[in-house]
Amino acid sequence: MFQAFLIKYAEIAIKGKNRYLFEDALVRQINRALRKVDGSFHVFKTQGRIHVETEGDFDYEETVEALTKVFGITAICPVVVLEDEGFEQLKKDVIHYLDQTYQDKHLTFKVNARRARKNYPFESMQINALMGEALLNTFSDMKVDVHHPEMMLNIEIREKIYVYSMSIKGAGGMPIGTGGKAMLLLSGGIDSPVAGYMISKRGVVLDAVYFHAPPYTSERAKQKVVDLAEIVSQYAGNIRLHVVNFTDIQKYIYDKCPHDELTIIMRRYMMRIAEAIAIENGCIGLVTGESIGQVASQTMQSLLVTNEVCSLPVYRPLIGFDKQEIVEISEKIGAFETSILPFEDCCTIWVAKHPVTKPNLGIIKKHELNLSEEIEALFKTAIEQREIIEL
């Protein structure tokens, strides 16, 4: 029945003279998402609106699912497109549409007509009144409520006539590609994929870096992270995943530094490596899944010490979230079941029994001098020998 979709956006509408750039980015992202769907689609914009028209057969459910993962869309309205064959025929077509769409007719409704084509014989208010009368005469269970209707029937009179009443919630946010590019530190846990999702929702393009520690972490642990990056990419678009072998650096830190500082020093070197790869790939920020107080390396004192090694800004979209809030988003985006698979990552296998929770920056830097003999060579090797996976 549906031959088109009206795409609604919100925040883009207030972008002033740059609005067209955001609209164009949204059109590109819609086209990207629909390439994975069986069917042929034509995506275009008119004044203040974006349309998706279908050509021939298409999978309705797959199309809607793809569109709900495009950042920048606030609502997706399935549309029936009608030829202008006179108002009497329009009434018949609208009655047929409602009869097919709503099995339960115990609804309050309002007709909202827009006459973009001014040579149409009825004005908008006349269309509202005449169509409302026709619906009341046809469906005895339906009632008018102009203030809080359960169903808003929209009729747009253009070259063709567009009829819709359903609104499917979109992902919101801003289109990918309008917010710069950042490097996500991606682990196999719950938090970092959610952080990637959250930052991408603001239009940020993502690369990702994963620290692998064979033989202490398995290939299945690595595949878990690849799978998580794939899930995030359904929303964020193409992701380049940089897999860094971190084993030699971890062992060297373990041998040379106090064990209660192991996590924080390792974290500092992860940030150094992530930043180097980020700069090499045109990223202008780092993204982590840290939340204040969640673990020892995420106290405010620990975050201060970690940040000290970075020149790029570090974005932490989950910083004020509690764990349950993060879990709920993880479940919503389909990452939770993968995140809880029991494969250890390099952060969890080297945790000290009693890690320092309030590290002193001066003491940490003093102990890092113990690494001076080999750390630069190990650092360089880790970056040069990294594996890159395109998702």
ABEGO torsion letter per residue (X at the ends): XBABBBBBBAAAAAAEAAAAAAAAAAAAAAAAAAAABBEBBBBBBBBGBBBBBBBEBBBAAAAAAAAAABBGBABBBBBBBBBBAEAAAAAAAAAAAAAAABABABBBBBBBBBBABAABABBAAAAAAAAAAAAAAABAABBBBAABBABBBBBBBBABBBBBABBBBBAEEBBBGAAEBBBBBBBABAAAAAAAAAAAAAGBBBBBBBBBBOAABBAAAAAAAAAAAAAAAAAAEBBBBBBBBAAAAAAAAAAABBAAAAAAAAAAAAAAAAAAAAAAAGBABBBBABBBGABAAABAAAAAAAAAABABBBBBAAAABBAAAAAAAAAAAGAAAAAABBBBBAAAAABBABBBABBBAAAAAAAAAAAAAAAAAAAAAAAAABBBBBX
